[in-house]
Amino acid sequence: MTRARRSLFITLVLCAAACRKAPQPDAPPKEVVVWKEVGSWSGRGNLQTESFTSDTGGFRVRWQTRNESRPGAGRLKVTFRSGDSGRPIIEAVDVRGVGEDSEEVADNVRWYFLTIESADVEWRVSVDERLHGTARR
């Protein structure tokens, strides 16, 4: 190989190496919230649910009321109670009339059960526990 060719070859190799993209640092993971269903209940009148445990203490309560027997008289009240003592921990929902919504509530990691009190209305209640995670990009 001639000296000129060798110089050209070395120049091309160096240029190719210099033009390579530097590796990008990994992007930090994105924090996400995932909801895991704890339970779902429906009915008319009062109900006490079975006990359930929480690993995070964060909940989303989704509720719906419909078919009032007397317009404006419907009532729904959902209370989280201690699975150990039965004492009220969180009053999550206290509404009148027909409608639907969701509430996010939080407390400590522990055993819970719900008391659902209702009058003059059909209801549906579901509880999801808030879990934290990371999304891969």
Summary of the structure (lengths in Angstrom):
residues: 137
radius of gyration: 29.3
end to end distance: 48.2
largest distance: 101.4
contacts: 355
relative contact order: 0.31
helix: 12%
strand: 55%
